[in-house]
Each structure stands twice: as C-alpha cells, then as structure tokens.
C-alpha cells in the first residue's frame, strides 16, 4: 500500500509586468534544499537558474519563465518564499552612526514601484524609434562577467530592443541577425543612448520601506531594494 500524498495549498499572484493572475504552490523541502545548495555555492548563475526552476516547479498555470522580466521573477520568488518558509525576513542595515541594526521585512507587504511617465517607445529621430522590453534574468546573466561598459550596453540592448520602426514600417528585431542588430546599436549617438537608458533607470523595482531605532533612540526608515538584500 503506497504512502499517502500530501496536498499543497494554492495561492495566487499577479505578474507585475502584465497583471496576469498565476496560481502557485509552496516549494517542498526537496526544492528548498536545491535553493540552499545554490546559495551556498555563491555562483550567481546557479542561484538565478534555481530561482527559475523553483518558479517553474511550483507554478500551476502555464508560464514561460525565460520571458519574464527580471523584476517579475524577483517578485514571484519573494511571494513563493513567503508562502513556503516565512513571510518575515530579518536583515542587517548600516546606519549613518556606523552601527548595524536588524530590521524586519514583511514579505507580504513588498511592492513593485514603477515610473508610469517613462515609456518603452523611444524616439531616436523624427521618423525612427524603438520599442523596448524589460530585461529578463537571462539578459542580466549575460553581463555578469562583462567588464567593458560598452559591451554591457550592447548586451542589454541586444536583449531588450523588441522592434525598430521607421514611419509606418515596423521591424521585429527577432527577424534580424545579431550582427545586423549590433550594427544598428553601434550607429546610435550618445544622446540617443542616454534617452534609451532612461527606460532602464526607471524600470519597475522591488522595494520595501523598513523602520528601526538607532542607538540615539532616533526612528529611522531605510528603503530596501534588490532581491539579494531581502534575505
């Protein structure tokens, strides 16, 4: 007679970049072990791949993790961790007085902050423009070991330019070779690159405003950003 199967509760979240509702289950002890092993390795690619694997494993509805924006995966993983382990995380922050203080983060109350005024439609000339998409974890992973600033910019733009248009004519970048896309990017001038960078500088991010009291009995507030700083 086989051992009984334990059913898992189901939860729901909305993907930040699309608003699509997704159902998911908590990760199991076996899956948590995979996460701990990746974190202990310290390898960014191992950790990133494990985040994606856990989301794939735990997602009930169909989802293409490789097409999710980086902040989608960060948000999804934080929600997943809150339901699988604990919704409370404690981290250390450094105050202006030089001391470190422990702050408590309620993972259920994190938010995705975005700048609605920034468009993904960037005009390059009077007639030519580009449509951008948010970088995925794969795009960000491709620049982990890139030291040259120009090569970093090229890598990000190669992965994030979705379309190029001229007047009414629209070109899907996926239909062109890497060399053709590189040549287009390298033809841009400094001002055009700066206009494009505004999109990335203002892309949505995961934030949490935590409070603590320092040794001078002063109530302080610190903004925590970036997935690695939540645990």
C-alpha positions as CSV (number, residue, x, y, z in Angstrom):
1,X,0.0,0.0,0.0
2,X,1.6,3.3,-1.1
3,X,2.2,6.2,1.3
4,X,-0.3,9.0,1.2
5,X,0.3,12.0,-0.9
6,X,0.3,15.4,0.8
7,X,-1.7,18.0,-1.0
8,X,-0.3,21.6,-1.1
9,X,-2.3,24.8,-0.6
10,X,-2.6,27.0,-3.7
11,X,-2.0,30.8,-3.8
12,X,-2.4,33.4,-6.5
13,X,-0.3,36.4,-7.5
14,X,-0.4,38.9,-10.4
15,X,2.7,39.1,-12.6
16,X,3.8,42.8,-12.2
17,X,4.7,43.4,-15.9
18,X,1.5,42.0,-17.3
19,X,-1.1,41.8,-14.5
20,X,-1.7,38.2,-15.4
21,X,-3.0,36.1,-12.5
22,X,-0.9,33.0,-11.7
23,X,-1.6,30.2,-9.3
24,X,1.3,28.5,-7.4
25,X,2.1,26.2,-4.6
26,X,4.8,26.4,-1.9
27,X,8.1,24.8,-2.6
28,X,8.9,21.5,-0.9
29,X,11.8,20.5,1.4
30,X,13.5,18.9,-1.6
31,X,13.2,22.1,-3.6
32,X,14.3,24.2,-0.6
33,X,17.5,22.1,-0.5
34,X,18.2,22.9,-4.1
35,X,17.9,26.6,-3.2
36,X,20.2,26.3,-0.2
37,X,22.8,24.4,-2.3
38,X,22.8,27.2,-4.9
39,X,23.1,29.9,-2.4
40,X,26.0,28.2,-0.7
41,X,27.8,27.9,-4.0
42,X,27.7,31.7,-4.3
43,X,27.5,31.4,-8.1
44,X,25.1,34.0,-9.5
45,X,24.1,31.8,-12.5
46,X,23.4,28.8,-10.2
47,X,21.2,31.0,-8.0
48,X,19.4,32.5,-10.9
49,X,18.7,29.1,-12.5
50,X,17.4,27.8,-9.2
51,X,15.0,30.7,-8.8
52,X,13.7,29.9,-12.3
53,X,13.5,26.2,-11.6
54,X,11.5,26.7,-8.4
55,X,9.1,29.0,-10.1
56,X,8.6,26.5,-12.9
57,X,8.1,23.7,-10.5
58,X,5.7,25.5,-8.2
59,X,3.6,27.3,-10.9
60,X,0.3,25.6,-11.5
61,X,-0.6,27.7,-14.6
62,X,1.4,27.7,-17.8
63,X,4.3,30.2,-17.7
64,X,7.5,30.9,-19.7
65,X,10.0,31.9,-17.0
66,X,12.6,32.8,-19.6
67,X,10.3,35.5,-20.9
68,X,9.5,37.1,-17.5
69,X,11.1,40.4,-16.7
70,X,13.8,40.3,-14.1
71,X,11.6,42.1,-11.5
72,X,8.7,39.6,-12.3
73,X,11.0,36.8,-11.2
74,X,12.2,38.7,-8.1
75,X,8.6,39.4,-7.0
76,X,7.4,35.8,-7.8
77,X,10.3,34.3,-5.8
78,X,9.7,36.6,-2.8
79,X,6.0,35.6,-2.8
80,X,7.0,32.0,-3.1
81,X,9.4,32.2,-0.3
82,X,6.9,33.9,1.9
83,X,4.4,31.1,1.5
84,X,7.0,28.3,1.6
85,X,9.2,29.3,4.6
86,X,8.0,32.5,6.3
87,X,6.7,35.9,5.4
88,X,9.1,37.5,7.8
89,X,12.8,38.1,6.9
90,X,15.3,39.8,9.1
91,X,18.3,41.6,7.6
92,X,21.0,44.0,8.9
93,X,21.3,47.6,7.7
94,X,24.0,50.1,8.4
95,X,23.1,53.4,9.9
96,X,24.8,56.8,9.5
97,X,26.2,56.3,13.0
98,X,28.3,53.4,11.7
99,X,26.4,50.7,13.5
100,X,24.4,47.9,12.0
101,X,20.7,47.3,13.0
102,X,18.4,44.4,12.4
103,X,15.2,45.3,10.5
104,X,12.2,43.1,10.0
105,X,10.7,42.8,6.5
106,X,7.2,41.6,6.0
107,X,7.4,39.9,2.6
108,X,3.7,40.1,2.2
109,X,3.9,43.9,2.0
110,X,6.7,44.3,-0.5
111,X,5.7,46.4,-3.5
112,X,6.7,46.9,-7.1
113,X,7.4,50.5,-7.7
114,X,7.3,51.8,-11.2
115,X,7.5,55.2,-13.0
116,X,4.5,55.5,-15.2
117,X,5.9,58.5,-17.0
118,X,8.7,56.5,-18.7
119,X,7.7,54.9,-22.0
120,X,9.2,51.9,-23.7
121,X,8.7,53.8,-27.0
122,X,11.9,55.8,-27.6
123,X,12.1,58.2,-30.5
124,X,15.6,58.3,-32.0
125,X,14.9,60.7,-34.8
126,X,11.8,62.4,-36.3
127,X,10.9,59.2,-38.1
128,X,12.9,56.4,-36.4
129,X,12.2,54.9,-33.0
130,X,12.4,51.7,-31.0
131,X,10.1,49.7,-28.8
132,X,11.9,48.3,-25.7
133,X,11.1,45.4,-23.4
134,X,12.3,44.8,-19.9
135,X,15.5,42.7,-19.4
136,X,15.0,39.1,-18.4
137,X,17.2,37.2,-15.9
138,X,18.9,35.6,-18.9
139,X,19.8,39.1,-20.3
140,X,21.2,40.2,-16.9
141,X,23.1,37.0,-16.5
142,X,24.8,37.6,-19.9
143,X,26.5,40.7,-18.5
144,X,27.7,39.2,-15.2
145,X,31.3,38.8,-16.4
146,X,31.4,41.7,-18.8
147,X,33.7,44.5,-17.6
148,X,33.6,46.8,-20.5
149,X,30.8,49.4,-20.2
150,X,30.2,49.5,-24.0
151,X,29.9,45.7,-24.2
152,X,27.5,45.7,-21.3
153,X,25.3,48.3,-23.1
154,X,25.4,46.2,-26.3
155,X,24.4,43.1,-24.4
156,X,21.5,44.7,-22.7
157,X,20.2,46.4,-25.9
158,X,20.5,43.3,-27.9
159,X,18.2,41.5,-25.5
160,X,15.8,44.4,-24.9
161,X,15.1,46.0,-28.3
162,X,11.9,44.4,-29.4
163,X,11.1,46.4,-32.5
164,X,12.5,49.2,-34.7
165,X,10.2,51.4,-36.6
166,X,10.6,54.0,-39.4
167,X,7.4,55.9,-40.1
168,X,4.7,53.2,-40.5
169,X,7.2,50.4,-41.2
170,X,7.9,48.2,-38.2
171,X,10.8,45.7,-38.0
172,X,10.8,42.9,-35.5
173,X,14.3,42.5,-34.2
174,X,13.9,38.8,-33.9
175,X,13.9,38.6,-37.7
176,X,17.5,40.0,-37.9
177,X,20.9,38.6,-37.2
178,X,22.9,39.5,-34.2
179,X,25.4,41.4,-36.4
180,X,22.6,43.4,-38.0
181,X,21.3,44.4,-34.6
182,X,24.8,45.2,-33.4
183,X,25.4,47.5,-36.4
184,X,22.1,49.3,-35.6
185,X,23.0,49.8,-32.0
186,X,26.6,51.0,-32.8
187,X,25.1,53.6,-35.2
188,X,23.4,55.4,-32.3
189,X,24.9,58.5,-30.8
190,X,25.4,59.5,-27.2
191,X,22.2,61.4,-26.8
192,X,20.1,58.6,-28.2
193,X,21.8,56.1,-25.9
194,X,21.0,58.4,-22.9
195,X,17.3,58.5,-23.9
196,X,17.3,54.7,-24.0
197,X,19.0,54.4,-20.6
198,X,16.1,56.4,-19.0
199,X,13.9,53.4,-19.7
200,X,16.2,51.1,-17.8
201,X,17.0,53.5,-15.0
202,X,13.2,53.9,-14.3
203,X,12.1,50.3,-14.8
204,X,10.0,48.8,-12.0
205,X,11.8,47.5,-8.9
206,X,11.0,45.6,-5.8
207,X,11.1,47.9,-2.7
208,X,10.3,47.8,1.0
209,X,10.5,50.7,3.5
210,X,11.7,49.3,6.8
211,X,11.9,51.2,10.1
212,X,14.3,50.8,13.0
213,X,15.5,52.7,16.1
214,X,19.3,53.5,16.3
215,X,21.4,53.9,19.4
216,X,20.4,57.5,19.8
217,X,16.7,56.5,20.0
218,X,16.0,58.0,16.7
219,X,13.4,56.4,14.5
220,X,14.9,55.8,11.1
221,X,13.5,54.5,7.8
222,X,15.5,52.7,5.2
223,X,14.5,51.6,1.7
224,X,15.5,48.1,0.8
225,X,15.8,47.2,-2.9
226,X,17.1,44.2,-4.8
227,X,16.3,40.6,-4.2
228,X,19.7,39.8,-2.6
229,X,19.0,42.4,0.1
230,X,15.7,40.9,1.3
231,X,17.3,37.8,2.9
